[in-house]
Amino acid sequence: MGKREVVLRIVSDTPPPRGVVAAGPVRELVPYEAVSSQRTIEALQGSSPIFKLDWNESTIPPSPKVQQSIVHHVTNGPGLNWYPELSSRSLLLALSDYTNVRPDQLMVTNGSDDALHLICSTFLDHDDEVVVPVPTYNHFVVFAQSKGAKIVPVQTENLFASNIEAIRDAMTHKTRLLYLVSPNNPTGVVAHPEMIEELCQDFPNTLIVLDEAYFEFSQVTGIGLVQRFPNLIVTRTFSKAFGLAGLRVGYLAAHPDILENLSRIYNPKSVNTLAQIGALAALSDLDYLNEYLDEVIESKRMLREFFAQRQGVEAWITAANFVVLRVSDVKDTLRQLEGLGVYVRDRSSYQGMEGCIRMTVGTVEQTQRLIDRLSKVFPER
Ligand SMILES: *Cc1c(COP(=O)(O)O)cnc(C)c1O
């Protein structure tokens, strides 16, 4: 088992001064205790190769061009004493090419988490109704709740099938915002552009936020719709397929009116210089990206075949770069996997996902070695 973080809470008898009490809605939130295998894995360096498959990051380093341009910049300047290029202008123009969206409909952010936060801060008031199909990416929910918004969860019986009807049923004229992740984390369900289009049309007063963190893997996107619908925001990231999770770069696409509103609190220097340079370099090497995407597709085929022949495990091979496994004893499976150097994400506490773990998919060569280890945990039929 991975070591649990020990969090020391200092409890004092005297109430804290008024000025250091969190604001209304934030008081209601529970501090986020991030669980990542990173620390455990770092402590194990030197033993047999480790599979860090718990956070859906790319399993290989980014394009070598990323490192080259960052090293070049650090060596040749302009120096890091200067603020970064404002609003990541050069990167934004390159993103316009990549996405086929006009530059005045794009905004670069410090990871897509930053985009989600910015959206909530700009558009959500106390008591606003926010519809969220669950299970979902929980950071968004926290950002929305910190503004005092009311979350209306939408849960369907089959978490791995389209939930459009249930979403429609949950929406009312009062719905301020709908948060959709496609492919969804952690279920992999894809929201098709026709469905997004209908929702934008039928709920013109609802802001529809489409989180496409895994777009590159599914190749299904609603981003083209931002030209036509003034109530749609699409967010994306360099953290997954591009392999730049450590740099923190994301972006959003939306109607210029939405951007005008967001820019009231947007910080144009929130993306650091090296992150901007790294993301630009990654965009300049789409061959590298596409090779990785092909590897992940082939790996998913191998895993589908593998799990079909195993007992005691049900597998969903998603349109993203992860699979969901349902096992009979999560704790025991996690213990066995960690014993073999395989770190995955426990998702069994999510309603409807009892017994489920999520596992990132990497390259073919990695998957071959992974399957060797998985064979020891999941016996043949
Ligand atoms: C990983 C992930 C993100 C986070 O992206 P960053 O750009 O690293 O902040 C956002 N949304 C979903 C659904 C994710 O899975």
The ligand as an ORCA input file, in Angstrom:
! r2SCAN-3c Opt
* xyz 0 1
  C      -6.758     16.082    -15.864
  C      -8.001     16.834    -16.024
  C      -8.031     18.229    -15.975
  C      -6.842     18.989    -15.455
  O      -6.144     19.606    -16.369
  P      -4.969     20.601    -16.052
  O      -4.866     21.271    -17.359
  O      -3.783     19.782    -15.698
  O      -5.376     21.552    -14.956
  C      -9.203     18.888    -16.270
  N     -10.330     18.209    -16.534
  C     -10.350     16.873    -16.551
  C     -11.614     16.164    -16.872
  C      -9.194     16.145    -16.280
  O      -9.231     14.806    -16.241
*
